């Protein structure tokens, strides 16, 4: 079982605040290591949790431990890591200095290399990989809105950490193939950049066949690259990865029916990369399309669409004007 001490969220942004808030709502003792802006919003408005299913609950700031001081990790039994991939090494060093040696470290981050990075910098500690399939947006004033469906998946361990962390409204399940699950999520997350470049709500983007064809072509490149590396991805949806590109290319009416049976998407949903561009923050493009390009380089595979998307996102980051609002034709190489 997990230690009977506070659950700390290291890097409480959108995902971290939602997960930490749901655990607090379930009666857990939660500590959020967060930026001053996030702390200020929660202290002023409370931590408001909403979801596509109609859930709406505000948690008083007094029910949480909030701090930008890493010493808040000092008595944690579990540390949930929710920082961006580029910040993994830094947060690992903070955990090494401040969190107890027996704290369970769980990575709830995008990408596929974060757990290895944490383990390298935290030798001797119990570090588990995880995958969060759903999207959370932060409209402001302490509100964090879950906009898509799916259950958190955590690497199976003898302590049954996934079951110990699960809470009402926050299902978690264990898997003995977390690597496959993470690669499957990476393939789905290739749409994060497309959504950011489009500047459209996710549901509206996926309702348009021209955008889905672009996503399908991007996923086809990704599948070819990771298969060349001997990787077998596990889809975060009931649809196998090998089927997904063909299904994305279906006519709008057929696809809409299929999507409604496999995934719930709130009209407010947008990708985290879109939010990063809007807030003038560094994106995780190097850990998504960038990874596909790196694998392709090793195997001599052409991935022109992946490279084009990396270049467009980096240009948008440099310009600092938010989403460029491109069309599919403007994105294609």
C-alpha positions, -999 to 999 in steps of 0.1 A, spaced: 0 0 0 10 36 -5 23 55 26 -4 71 48 10 106 44 1 136 22 -2 132 -16 20 160 -31 16 173 -66 49 185 -80 42 212 -106 5 217 -101 -7 231 -134 -39 221 -152 -36 183 -148 -20 186 -114 -47 209 -100 -75 188 -113 -61 155 -101 -51 170 -67 -84 186 -64 -103 154 -70 -82 136 -45 -90 164 -20 -127 161 -27 -124 124 -19 -110 133 16 -73 128 9 -46 151 24 -31 169 -6 -3 194 -11 2 214 -43 36 227 -52 26 254 -77 35 287 -93 24 319 -75 -3 327 -102 -20 293 -96 -18 297 -58 -32 332 -60 -62 321 -81 -70 292 -57 -66 314 -26 -89 341 -41 -115 318 -56 -111 283 -42 -102 253 -64 -132 248 -87 -134 215 -105 -158 210 -134 -161 184 -161 -178 175 -194 -202 153 -175 -216 181 -154 -194 177 -123 -190 211 -105 -174 214 -71 -154 242 -54 -129 232 -28 -119 259 -2 -82 268 -3 -81 259 34 -85 222 25 -53 222 6 -16 229 14 -4 254 -12 31 266 -17 58 276 -42 83 264 -16 96 228 -24 97 221 13 60 213 10 71 179 -3 88 172 30 63 147 45 48 133 12 39 97 10 33 100 -28 46 126 -52 26 130 -84 49 146 -111 29 168 -135 55 192 -149 62 197 -186 87 172 -200 115 198 -203 112 204 -165 116 168 -155 153 169 -145 147 201 -124 117 186 -106 136 154 -100 164 173 -82 138 191 -61 122 158 -51 156 143 -43 163 172 -19 129 176 -3 108 145 -5 112 115 19 133 86 5 103 62 8 78 85 -11 63 68 -42 70 90 -73 44 87 -100 49 105 -134 17 118 -148 33 135 -178 31 135 -215 58 118 -235 77 86 -231 111 95 -215 101 111 -183 100 81 -161 135 71 -172 148 106 -165 132 105 -130 147 71 -122 182 83 -134 181 113 -111 164 95 -82 183 62 -78 170 38 -52 135 54 -51 102 38 -63 93 56 -95 62 46 -115 51 56 -149 16 68 -156 -6 81 -184 -34 107 -182 -57 103 -212 -79 132 -205 -75 169 -213 -79 197 -186 -82 234 -195 -78 263 -171 -102 291 -179 -90 311 -149 -101 322 -114 -91 288 -100 -112 267 -123 -99 235 -139 -122 219 -164 -119 182 -175 -129 183 -211 -124 147 -224 -129 112 -211 -106 84 -201 -91 67 -170 -56 73 -157 -33 43 -161 -4 36 -138 24 10 -140 15 -21 -120 34 -26 -88 31 -49 -58 18 -21 -36 -12 -16 -59 -5 21 -61 -31 27 -88 -59 12 -67 -46 32 -37 -48 65 -55 -81 60 -72 -110 82 -60 -146 88 -70 -146 106 -103 -109 99 -108 -106 62 -119 -71 48 -121 -62 14 -133 -29 -6 -134 -12 -20 -164 18 -44 -169 26 -27 -203 29 10 -194 55 16 -222 29 5 -248 3 27 -232 26 57 -232 35 52 -269 -2 49 -277 -9 81 -260 20 98 -278 4 89 -311 -29 104 -300 -10 135 -287 4 142 -321 -29 161 -326 -20 185 -298 2 204 -322 -24 204 -350 -50 217 -326 -26 244 -314 -19 255 -350 -55 254 -359 -67 276 -330 -100 257 -330 -119 239 -302 -108 202 -304 -143 189 -311 -147 214 -340 -114 205 -354 -121 168 -353 -155 173 -369 -137 184 -401 -124 157 -425 -96 179 -438 -81 181 -403 -87 144 -396 -69 135 -428 -39 156 -416 -40 139 -382 -42 105 -400 -12 113 -421 7 124 -390 -2 93 -371 8 71 -401 43 87 -400 44 81 -362 34 45 -365 60 37 -392 87 53 -371 80 36 -338 74 2 -354 108 5 -370 121 9 -334 103 -24 -324 76 -5 -303 41 -19 -301 18 10 -290 -14 4 -269 -43 27 -278 -58 48 -249 -91 43 -267 -110 10 -277 -97 16 -313 -64 -2 -321 -36 22 -333 -33 5 -366 -70 12 -374 -71 48 -363 -57 65 -394 -83 48 -416 -111 57 -392 -99 93 -391 -103 95 -429 -140 84 -428 -168 108 -438 -178 133 -411 -212 117 -403 -197 82 -399 -167 95 -379 -189 116 -355 -210 85 -347 -179 64 -340 -162 91 -319 -193 95 -297 -191 58 -289 -155 58 -279 -147 92 -264 -164 122 -248 -151 156 -259 -165 188 -243 -171 218 -267 -146 237 -246 -118 212 -250 -85 224 -266 -51 209 -265 -25 218 -238 -2 229 -266 -28 255 -277 -29 268 -242 9 269 -241 10 291 -272 -17 313 -258 2 318 -226 35 323 -244 50 292 -228 74 267 -242 56 237 -257 63 200 -256 67 197 -293 103 182 -289 88 154 -268 60 145 -294 67 152 -331 103 157 -322 106 122 -308 91 108 -341 117 128 -361 145 114 -339 134 78 -344 130 84 -381 166 97 -383 179 65 -368 161 44 -394 164 66 -424 126 71 -427 110 102 -443 87 121 -419 82 154 -437 49 162 -419 64 157 -384 93 180 -393 70 206 -408 48 207 -376 79 210 -354 90 240 -374 56 256 -374 52 252 -336 87 266 -329 79 296 -352 47 302 -333 66 300 -300 92 325 -312 65 349 -325 47 348 -292 13 357 -307 -6 326 -297 -21 302 -322 -14 312 -358 -48 299 -369 -35 279 -399 -55 257 -423 -46 221 -431 -32 231 -465 -10 257 -448 4 230 -425 11 203 -452 47 203 -464 
